[in-house]
Amino acid sequence: MSIQDLEKIFQDKIDNEIKIEPKDWMPEAYRKTNIRQISQHAHSEVVGMLPEGNWISRAPSLKRKAILIAKVQDEGGHGLYLYSSAETLGSTRDEMIADLHSGKAKYSSIFNYPSLTWADMGAIGWLVDGAAILNQVMLCRTSYGPYARAMVRICKEESFHQRQGFESLLVLSRGTEEQKAMCQDAINRWWWPSLMMFGPKDSESTNSDQSMKWKIKRKTNDELRQQFIDMIAEQIKVLGMTLPDADLKWNEEKKHYDFGEINWDEFWNVVKGNGPCNKQRLAARNKAHNEGAWVREAAVAYAEKKKHKQQKAA
């Protein structure tokens, strides 16, 4: 068959909601787009462990410590599912991790901001994971089968993370004046970076149209961002807190909230590696990778020894 015939069969599958599987023919651009997106998603899960892991030893109670440990473990697992999904497209885990550690590969810009107080653990759970869920629920229906299936479990766990974050902030919002102030401060600092998580506005998103055609994405960046704002603007009323946006108000005609202009200069600065914690995050990942080399070597040696023993017994 010609390339044109193969492309038609491929697009017909997508149009008919049939998942693309690893052994199916696919355009090289589709393969590369999925590798880029899935590996960046995996990197985000792994790097996202850092700002939270920093607070495990300083959690205010055993209950909070157990919840945070469980959450960080979940994120490590999400990274493993996603790296495995990307490997089915022909990329190796070593290649993906090397790209992360060299700075070639990107991850979510949100994780380049510091977690300064305990309230940040609640704000990250509620806002950051809340924004992630809107993206990820959509990805349960993405056209590439292994990615879509990995997202089902990830979304279930991320829903817990968001509820945990909101509950943590709710407790602070009903506490002392100092706790209320800490809660509001965390919301103020994480609000705008959370809006940036959805990526550039649609007019500047170079890959969005093709990703929509291939059903890698189901909604545009701006659509998801608006959905998130509408959700959080209502939920924050329960906390008795405010969002740091003087332009935020309900638009009766549009049936959506209007909101202020995002600082896109800051967004692109962080994406390019100049955020508050970019260098710190990559240094931490490289350090952990280098210091863990002996564990990987031991695991390989053990696997080889076990394989040799089984062959000898046979």
Sequence and secondary structure as in RCSB ss.txt:
>XXXX:A:sequence
MSIQDLEKIFQDKIDNEIKIEPKDWMPEAYRKTNIRQISQHAHSEVVGMLPEGNWISRAPSLKRKAILIAKVQDE
GGHGLYLYSSAETLGSTRDEMIADLHSGKAKYSSIFNYPSLTWADMGAIGWLVDGAAILNQVMLCRTSYGPYARA
MVRICKEESFHQRQGFESLLVLSRGTEEQKAMCQDAINRWWWPSLMMFGPKDSESTNSDQSMKWKIKRKTNDELR
QQFIDMIAEQIKVLGMTLPDADLKWNEEKKHYDFGEINWDEFWNVVKGNGPCNKQRLAARNKAHNEGAWVREAAV
AYAEKKKHKQQKAA
>XXXX:A:secstr
  HHHHHHHHHHHHHTT  B TTS   HHHHHHHHHHHHHHHHHHHHTHHHHHTTGGG SSHHHHHHHHHHHHHH
HHHHHHHHHHHHTTT  HHHHHHHHHHT S   GGGGS   STHHHHHIIIIIHHHHHHHHHHHTT SBHHHHHH
HHHHHHHHHHHHHHHHHHHHHHHTS HHHHHHHHHHHHHHHHHHHHTT S GGG TTHHHHHHTTS SS HHHHH
HHHHHHHHHHHHHHT   S TT EEETTTTEEE     HHHHHHIIIIISTTHHHHHHHHHHHHHHTHHHHHHHH
HHHHHHHHHHHHH 
